[in-house]
Amino acid sequence: MRLSAFFVAATLAARLHAQPPQTDEQSIRALITAFATARNLHDGEAAARLYSEDGEWLSAKGYPAQGRTELARIWGGVTGQVQRTVESVDFPGPNISLVRVTTQYAEPIGRHHEVFICVKDDGTWKIRVHQSVD
């Protein structure tokens, strides 16, 4: 009896010290960070993989880019560095999120805002729509 109690206690202790799974919000924040990193490395392919198959980006002037091939071309061709800060993550449903992001470009561009709509497909969050607001 003592041996089985030891194993139960050891199992419970291991579970208490195990890394908890990421919450949806943590996963989405990590997705936006991965996007920001890929964009700043000018790695269009890596950035495009973070979008859903039918993902799209809309510029503040209404210029659209849709699909991973076009997104890879767009994000692979950008220059400079942009700092992105997630301001909020909201969940209108269990598999959809609305993410508000502040961007900081070098002057004279300065600060701008973006909105990401992310979708969860087969347990993985992807960017479905990414729009530069201003």
C-alpha positions as CSV (number, residue, x, y, z in Angstrom):
1,M,0.0,0.0,0.0
2,R,2.8,2.4,0.8
3,L,4.5,1.9,-2.6
4,S,1.3,2.7,-4.5
5,A,0.7,5.8,-2.3
6,F,4.3,6.9,-3.2
7,F,3.6,6.5,-6.9
8,V,0.4,8.5,-6.6
9,A,2.2,11.3,-4.7
10,A,5.1,11.3,-7.2
11,T,2.6,11.5,-10.2
12,L,0.7,14.4,-8.6
13,A,4.0,16.2,-7.8
14,A,5.2,15.8,-11.4
15,R,1.9,17.2,-12.7
16,L,2.1,20.2,-10.4
17,H,5.6,21.0,-11.7
18,A,4.9,20.3,-15.3
19,Q,4.6,23.3,-17.7
20,P,0.9,24.1,-18.1
21,P,-0.4,24.2,-21.6
22,Q,-0.6,27.6,-23.3
23,T,-4.0,29.3,-23.1
24,D,-5.5,30.6,-26.3
25,E,-4.5,34.1,-25.4
26,Q,-0.9,33.1,-24.9
27,S,-0.9,31.2,-28.2
28,I,-2.3,34.2,-30.0
29,R,0.3,36.5,-28.4
30,A,3.0,34.1,-29.5
31,L,1.5,34.0,-33.0
32,I,1.7,37.8,-33.3
33,T,5.3,37.8,-31.9
34,A,6.3,35.1,-34.5
35,F,4.7,37.3,-37.2
36,A,6.6,40.4,-36.0
37,T,9.9,38.5,-35.9
38,A,9.4,37.0,-39.4
39,R,8.4,40.4,-40.8
40,N,11.5,42.1,-39.2
41,L,13.7,39.4,-40.6
42,H,12.1,40.0,-44.0
43,D,11.3,36.3,-44.2
44,G,8.2,36.3,-46.3
45,E,7.8,32.6,-46.3
46,A,7.8,32.3,-42.5
47,A,5.4,35.2,-42.2
48,A,3.0,33.7,-44.8
49,R,2.9,30.3,-43.0
50,L,1.4,32.1,-40.0
51,Y,-1.7,33.0,-42.0
52,S,-4.6,30.6,-42.9
53,E,-4.6,29.2,-46.4
54,D,-7.0,32.0,-47.4
55,G,-5.4,34.6,-45.2
56,E,-5.3,38.2,-46.3
57,W,-3.6,41.5,-45.4
58,L,-5.2,44.9,-46.1
59,S,-3.2,48.0,-46.1
60,A,-4.5,51.2,-44.6
61,K,-5.0,52.5,-48.1
62,G,-7.1,49.4,-49.0
63,Y,-4.4,47.5,-50.9
64,P,-5.2,43.8,-50.5
65,A,-2.9,40.8,-50.6
66,Q,-4.6,37.3,-50.3
67,G,-3.2,33.8,-50.1
68,R,0.2,32.6,-48.8
69,T,2.0,33.2,-52.1
70,E,1.1,36.8,-52.3
71,L,1.6,37.3,-48.6
72,A,5.1,35.8,-48.8
73,R,5.9,38.2,-51.7
74,I,4.7,41.2,-49.7
75,W,6.4,40.4,-46.4
76,G,9.6,39.2,-48.1
77,G,9.9,42.6,-49.8
78,V,9.5,44.9,-46.8
79,T,12.4,46.9,-45.4
80,G,13.2,48.3,-42.0
81,Q,12.1,47.2,-38.5
82,V,8.7,47.5,-36.8
83,Q,8.0,47.0,-33.1
84,R,4.6,45.4,-32.5
85,T,2.8,45.5,-29.1
86,V,-0.4,43.5,-28.5
87,E,-2.9,45.9,-26.9
88,S,-5.8,43.4,-26.5
89,V,-7.0,40.0,-27.4
90,D,-10.8,39.4,-27.5
91,F,-12.7,36.2,-28.2
92,P,-16.1,36.7,-29.9
93,G,-16.3,32.9,-30.2
94,P,-14.3,29.8,-29.2
95,N,-12.3,29.6,-32.5
96,I,-12.0,33.3,-33.4
97,S,-10.1,36.2,-31.8
98,L,-9.8,39.9,-32.5
99,V,-6.3,41.2,-31.7
100,R,-5.5,44.9,-31.5
101,V,-1.8,45.8,-32.1
102,T,0.1,49.0,-31.9
103,T,3.1,49.3,-34.3
104,Q,6.0,51.6,-33.9
105,Y,8.0,52.5,-37.1
106,A,11.0,54.7,-37.3
107,E,10.2,58.4,-37.8
108,P,8.7,59.9,-39.9
109,I,6.2,57.1,-40.1
110,G,5.8,56.7,-36.3
111,R,3.0,54.9,-34.5
112,H,0.1,53.1,-36.2
113,H,-2.5,50.5,-35.4
114,E,-3.4,47.1,-36.7
115,V,-6.2,44.6,-36.3
116,F,-5.8,40.8,-36.6
117,I,-8.6,38.4,-36.9
118,C,-7.2,35.0,-36.0
119,V,-9.0,31.6,-36.4
120,K,-8.3,28.3,-34.6
121,D,-8.3,25.4,-37.0
122,D,-7.4,21.9,-35.8
123,G,-6.1,23.4,-32.6
124,T,-3.7,25.9,-34.2
125,W,-4.3,29.6,-34.3
126,K,-3.6,31.3,-37.7
127,I,-4.0,34.8,-39.0
128,R,-7.1,35.1,-41.2
129,V,-7.3,38.8,-41.7
130,H,-4.6,41.4,-40.9
131,Q,-5.5,45.0,-41.5
132,S,-3.4,48.1,-41.0
133,V,-5.9,50.7,-39.6
134,D,-4.0,53.9,-40.0
